[in-house]
């Protein structure tokens, strides 16, 4: 099985789980003052990129 065939469903599953986690936390964060919400949403909007970058690099690696 190729790395790409593993990475695509793994990436989609991981991203969906990440969305559920962030949305669950956002329910609580939305009750905070907007200045406290800002770093949460900024970080949550960026953090997913590092695992995605690693997964893409792994998938594109040697076959």
N, CA, C and O atoms as a Tinker XYZ file with bonds, in Angstrom:
   252  protein
     1  N      0.857000   -1.179000    0.000000    73     2
     2  CA     0.000000    0.000000    0.000000    64     1     3
     3  C      0.899000    1.237000    0.000000    63     2     4     5
     4  O      1.877000    1.301000    0.745000    81     3
     5  N      0.568000    2.203000   -0.827000    73     3     6
     6  CA     1.400000    3.394000   -0.938000    64     5     7
     7  C      1.166000    4.323000    0.259000    63     6     8     9
     8  O      0.144000    4.256000    0.941000    81     7
     9  N      2.144000    5.181000    0.480000    73     7    10
    10  CA     2.040000    6.140000    1.581000    64     9    11
    11  C      0.885000    7.111000    1.360000    63    10    12    13
    12  O      0.218000    7.516000    2.312000    81    11
    13  N      0.652000    7.479000    0.121000    73    11    14
    14  CA    -0.433000    8.424000   -0.174000    64    13    15
    15  C     -1.785000    7.802000    0.169000    63    14    16    17
    16  O     -2.669000    8.475000    0.699000    81    15
    17  N     -1.938000    6.522000   -0.136000    73    15    18
    18  CA    -3.193000    5.837000    0.166000    64    17    19
    19  C     -3.434000    5.746000    1.673000    63    18    20    21
    20  O     -4.579000    5.654000    2.114000    81    19
    21  N     -2.381000    5.772000    2.444000    73    19    22
    22  CA    -2.516000    5.773000    3.909000    64    21    23
    23  C     -2.733000    7.193000    4.419000    63    22    24    25
    24  O     -3.546000    7.417000    5.316000    81    23
    25  N     -2.009000    8.147000    3.849000    73    23    26
    26  CA    -2.024000    9.525000    4.344000    64    25    27
    27  C     -3.357000   10.229000    4.109000    63    26    28    29
    28  O     -3.795000   11.010000    4.952000    81    27
    29  N     -3.999000    9.968000    2.990000    73    27    30
    30  CA    -5.244000   10.683000    2.680000    64    29    31
    31  C     -6.347000   10.378000    3.696000    63    30    32    33
    32  O     -6.883000   11.312000    4.291000    81    31
    33  N     -6.708000    9.106000    3.919000    73    31    34
    34  CA    -7.759000    8.869000    4.920000    64    33    35
    35  C     -7.319000    9.228000    6.339000    63    34    36    37
    36  O     -8.130000    9.689000    7.142000    81    35
    37  N     -6.041000    9.019000    6.648000    73    35    38
    38  CA    -5.535000    9.379000    7.971000    64    37    39
    39  C     -5.612000   10.893000    8.178000    63    38    40    41
    40  O     -5.996000   11.354000    9.253000    81    39
    41  N     -5.253000   11.658000    7.164000    73    39    42
    42  CA    -5.333000   13.111000    7.248000    64    41    43
    43  C     -6.761000   13.603000    7.371000    63    42    44    45
    44  O     -7.040000   14.506000    8.161000    81    43
    45  N     -7.660000   13.027000    6.608000    73    43    46
    46  CA    -9.069000   13.435000    6.694000    64    45    47
    47  C     -9.665000   13.100000    8.052000    63    46    48    49
    48  O    -10.398000   13.904000    8.630000    81    47
    49  N     -9.353000   11.916000    8.561000    73    47    50
    50  CA    -9.848000   11.521000    9.873000    64    49    51
    51  C     -9.274000   12.435000   10.958000    63    50    52    53
    52  O    -10.003000   12.904000   11.831000    81    51
    53  N     -7.978000   12.680000   10.896000    73    51    54
    54  CA    -7.348000   13.546000   11.883000    64    53    55
    55  C     -7.900000   14.960000   11.841000    63    54    56    57
    56  O     -8.126000   15.570000   12.886000    81    55
    57  N     -8.117000   15.482000   10.648000    73    55    58
    58  CA    -8.659000   16.835000   10.521000    64    57    59
    59  C    -10.084000   16.904000   11.065000    63    58    60    61
    60  O    -10.442000   17.868000   11.742000    81    59
    61  N    -10.890000   15.900000   10.778000    73    59    62
    62  CA   -12.263000   15.872000   11.311000    64    61    63
    63  C    -12.266000   15.796000   12.840000    63    62    64    65
    64  O    -13.063000   16.467000   13.496000    81    63
    65  N    -11.383000   14.986000   13.398000    73    63    66
    66  CA   -11.284000   14.904000   14.858000    64    65    67
    67  C    -10.816000   16.231000   15.449000    63    66    68    69
    68  O    -11.293000   16.648000   16.505000    81    67
    69  N     -9.890000   16.885000   14.772000    73    67    70
    70  CA    -9.413000   18.190000   15.228000    64    69    71
    71  C    -10.550000   19.217000   15.213000    63    70    72    73
    72  O    -10.684000   20.009000   16.146000    81    71
    73  N    -11.356000   19.201000   14.167000    73    71    74
    74  CA   -12.494000   20.128000   14.079000    64    73    75
    75  C    -13.466000   19.893000   15.229000    63    74    76    77
    76  O    -13.937000   20.847000   15.848000    81    75
    77  N    -13.767000   18.640000   15.517000    73    75    78
    78  CA   -14.677000   18.321000   16.624000    64    77    79
    79  C    -14.093000   18.828000   17.943000    63    78    80    81
    80  O    -14.806000   19.410000   18.761000    81    79
    81  N    -12.796000   18.605000   18.146000    73    79    82
    82  CA   -12.142000   19.058000   19.366000    64    81    83
    83  C    -12.192000   20.578000   19.505000    63    82    84    85
    84  O    -12.513000   21.091000   20.577000    81    83
    85  N    -11.882000   21.290000   18.445000    73    83    86
    86  CA   -11.883000   22.757000   18.495000    64    85    87
    87  C    -13.302000   23.294000   18.675000    63    86    88    89
    88  O    -13.508000   24.244000   19.430000    81    87
    89  N    -14.273000   22.705000   17.998000    73    87    90
    90  CA   -15.654000   23.173000   18.162000    64    89    91
    91  C    -16.178000   22.912000   19.568000    63    90    92    93
    92  O    -16.931000   23.718000   20.114000    81    91
    93  N    -15.783000   21.795000   20.149000    73    91    94
    94  CA   -16.187000   21.502000   21.524000    64    93    95
    95  C    -15.584000   22.524000   22.480000    63    94    96    97
    96  O    -16.269000   23.028000   23.370000    81    95
    97  N    -14.314000   22.823000   22.295000    73    95    98
    98  CA   -13.666000   23.827000   23.138000    64    97    99
    99  C    -14.231000   25.221000   22.865000    63    98   100   101
   100  O    -14.322000   26.039000   23.781000    81    99
   101  N    -14.605000   25.496000   21.631000    73    99   102
   102  CA   -15.125000   26.817000   21.265000    64   101   103
   103  C    -16.437000   27.119000   21.967000    63   102   104   105
   104  O    -16.732000   28.284000   22.235000    81   103
   105  N    -17.229000   26.104000   22.269000    73   103   106
   106  CA   -18.469000   26.343000   23.008000    64   105   107
   107  C    -18.181000   27.017000   24.346000    63   106   108   109
   108  O    -18.931000   27.890000   24.784000    81   107
   109  N    -17.112000   26.615000   24.979000    73   107   110
   110  CA   -16.734000   27.212000   26.249000    64   109   111
   111  C    -16.046000   28.571000   26.038000    63   110   112   113
   112  O    -16.280000   29.517000   26.790000    81   111
   113  N    -15.205000   28.652000   25.019000    73   111   114
   114  CA   -14.436000   29.869000   24.763000    64   113   115
   115  C    -15.343000   31.026000   24.346000    63   114   116   117
   116  O    -15.034000   32.182000   24.635000    81   115
   117  N    -16.440000   30.739000   23.683000    73   115   118
   118  CA   -17.338000   31.803000   23.216000    64   117   119
   119  C    -17.981000   32.577000   24.359000    63   118   120   121
   120  O    -18.554000   33.643000   24.136000    81   119
   121  N    -17.895000   32.062000   25.564000    73   119   122
   122  CA   -18.430000   32.775000   26.721000    64   121   123
   123  C    -17.417000   33.773000   27.276000    63   122   124   125
   124  O    -17.764000   34.594000   28.126000    81   123
   125  N    -16.184000   33.715000   26.813000    73   123   126
   126  CA   -15.124000   34.603000   27.290000    64   125   127
   127  C    -15.206000   35.958000   26.595000    63   126   128   129
   128  O    -15.924000   36.130000   25.609000    81   127
   129  N    -14.458000   36.907000   27.129000    73   127   130
   130  CA   -14.312000   38.215000   26.497000    64   129   131
   131  C    -13.601000   38.036000   25.156000    63   130   132   133
   132  O    -12.799000   37.116000   24.997000    81   131
   133  N    -13.890000   38.908000   24.195000    73   131   134
   134  CA   -13.342000   38.712000   22.848000    64   133   135
   135  C    -11.821000   38.786000   22.806000    63   134   136   137
   136  O    -11.200000   38.178000   21.935000    81   135
   137  N    -11.214000   39.521000   23.730000    73   135   138
   138  CA    -9.750000   39.582000   23.760000    64   137   139
   139  C     -9.136000   38.251000   24.195000    63   138   140   141
   140  O     -8.000000   37.947000   23.831000    81   139
   141  N     -9.860000   37.472000   24.955000    73   139   142
   142  CA    -9.395000   36.143000   25.341000    64   141   143
   143  C     -9.720000   35.106000   24.260000    63   142   144   145
   144  O     -9.022000   34.101000   24.126000    81   143
   145  N    -10.764000   35.356000   23.508000    73   143   146
   146  CA   -11.119000   34.453000   22.406000    64   145   147
   147  C    -10.112000   34.545000   21.256000    63   146   148   149
   148  O     -9.813000   33.548000   20.598000    81   147
   149  N     -9.605000   35.731000   21.029000    73   147   150
   150  CA    -8.720000   35.975000   19.893000    64   149   151
   151  C     -7.522000   35.027000   19.837000    63   150   152   153
   152  O     -7.296000   34.417000   18.792000    81   151
   153  N     -6.739000   34.875000   20.920000    73   151   154
   154  CA    -5.606000   33.946000   20.814000    64   153   155
   155  C     -6.042000   32.496000   20.638000    63   154   156   157
   156  O     -5.369000   31.733000   19.946000    81   155
   157  N     -7.151000   32.105000   21.250000    73   155   158
   158  CA    -7.621000   30.730000   21.084000    64   157   159
   159  C     -7.907000   30.424000   19.618000    63   158   160   161
   160  O     -7.435000   29.420000   19.086000    81   159
   161  N     -8.675000   31.286000   18.971000    73   159   162
   162  CA    -9.043000   31.024000   17.583000    64   161   163
   163  C     -7.865000   31.202000   16.631000    63   162   164   165
   164  O     -7.783000   30.521000   15.609000    81   163
   165  N     -6.955000   32.113000   16.963000    73   163   166
   166  CA    -5.751000   32.270000   16.133000    64   165   167
   167  C     -4.887000   31.014000   16.209000    63   166   168   169
   168  O     -4.412000   30.518000   15.188000    81   167
   169  N     -4.689000   30.511000   17.407000    73   167   170
   170  CA    -3.879000   29.301000   17.578000    64   169   171
   171  C     -4.587000   28.094000   16.976000    63   170   172   173
   172  O     -3.961000   27.292000   16.282000    81   171
   173  N     -5.886000   27.956000   17.233000    73   171   174
   174  CA    -6.640000   26.819000   16.700000    64   173   175
   175  C     -6.675000   26.838000   15.173000    63   174   176   177
   176  O     -6.752000   25.786000   14.539000    81   175
   177  N     -6.617000   28.014000   14.592000    73   175   178
   178  CA    -6.634000   28.118000   13.138000    64   177   179
   179  C     -5.305000   27.792000   12.486000    63   178   180   181
   180  O     -5.250000   27.545000   11.281000    81   179
   181  N     -4.229000   27.789000   13.269000    73   179   182
   182  CA    -2.896000   27.553000   12.718000    64   181   183
   183  C     -2.328000   26.186000   13.094000    63   182   184   185
   184  O     -1.608000   25.583000   12.298000    81   183
   185  N     -2.635000   25.693000   14.275000    73   183   186
   186  CA    -2.002000   24.483000   14.823000    64   185   187
   187  C     -2.164000   23.262000   13.924000    63   186   188   189
   188  O     -1.267000   22.422000   13.866000    81   187
   189  N     -3.270000   23.150000   13.236000    73   187   190
   190  CA    -3.506000   21.963000   12.408000    64   189   191
   191  C     -2.497000   21.857000   11.260000    63   190   192   193
   192  O     -2.304000   20.777000   10.702000    81   191
   193  N     -1.857000   22.971000   10.907000    73   191   194
   194  CA    -0.958000   22.963000    9.751000    64   193   195
   195  C      0.301000   22.142000    9.990000    63   194   196   197
   196  O      0.823000   21.543000    9.050000    81   195
   197  N      0.806000   22.097000   11.230000    73   195   198
   198  CA     2.039000   21.347000   11.479000    64   197   199
   199  C      1.863000   19.842000   11.300000    63   198   200   201
   200  O      2.689000   19.226000   10.627000    81   199
   201  N      0.835000   19.224000   11.863000    73   199   202
   202  CA     0.660000   17.797000   11.583000    64   201   203
   203  C      0.350000   17.527000   10.099000    63   202   204   205
   204  O      0.769000   16.506000    9.553000    81   203
   205  N     -0.376000   18.437000    9.458000    73   203   206
   206  CA    -0.668000   18.260000    8.031000    64   205   207
   207  C      0.609000   18.346000    7.208000    63   206   208   209
   208  O      0.795000   17.588000    6.256000    81   207
   209  N      1.489000   19.274000    7.578000    73   207   210
   210  CA     2.769000   19.402000    6.874000    64   209   211
   211  C      3.594000   18.134000    7.028000    63   210   212   213
   212  O      4.163000   17.638000    6.056000    81   211
   213  N      3.661000   17.608000    8.248000    73   211   214
   214  CA     4.406000   16.379000    8.491000    64   213   215
   215  C      3.814000   15.216000    7.688000    63   214   216   217
   216  O      4.548000   14.442000    7.074000    81   215
   217  N      2.498000   15.103000    7.697000    73   215   218
   218  CA     1.843000   14.006000    6.989000    64   217   219
   219  C      2.079000   14.099000    5.486000    63   218   220   221
   220  O      2.311000   13.076000    4.842000    81   219
   221  N      2.025000   15.285000    4.919000    73   219   222
   222  CA     2.284000   15.449000    3.486000    64   221   223
   223  C      3.735000   15.129000    3.148000    63   222   224   225
   224  O      4.016000   14.518000    2.117000    81   223
   225  N      4.657000   15.542000    4.018000    73   223   226
   226  CA     6.061000   15.240000    3.778000    64   225   227
   227  C      6.306000   13.733000    3.855000    63   226   228   229
   228  O      7.052000   13.176000    3.049000    81   227
   229  N      5.678000   13.084000    4.821000    73   227   230
   230  CA     5.808000   11.629000    4.946000    64   229   231
   231  C      5.229000   10.926000    3.731000    63   230   232   233
   232  O      5.828000    9.981000    3.218000    81   231
   233  N      4.065000   11.376000    3.264000    73   231   234
   234  CA     3.408000   10.752000    2.118000    64   233   235
   235  C      4.216000   10.934000    0.850000    63   234   236   237
   236  O      4.199000   10.061000   -0.018000    81   235
   237  N      4.915000   12.035000    0.721000    73   235   238
   238  CA     5.690000   12.303000   -0.490000    64   237   239
   239  C      7.088000   11.703000   -0.418000    63   238   240   241
   240  O      7.863000   11.806000   -1.369000    81   239
   241  N      7.410000   11.076000    0.714000    73   239   242
   242  CA     8.745000   10.512000    0.920000    64   241   243
   243  C      9.053000    9.356000   -0.006000    63   242   244   245
   244  O      8.277000    9.056000   -0.913000    81   243
   245  N     10.196000    8.700000    0.222000    73   243   246
   246  CA    10.610000    7.591000   -0.652000    64   245   247
   247  C      9.606000    6.450000   -0.650000    63   246   248   249
   248  O      8.963000    6.171000    0.361000    81   247
   249  N      9.483000    5.803000   -1.785000    73   247   250
   250  CA     8.478000    4.732000   -1.919000    64   249   251
   251  C      9.113000    3.392000   -1.786000    63   250   252
   252  O      8.428000    2.372000   -1.870000    81   251
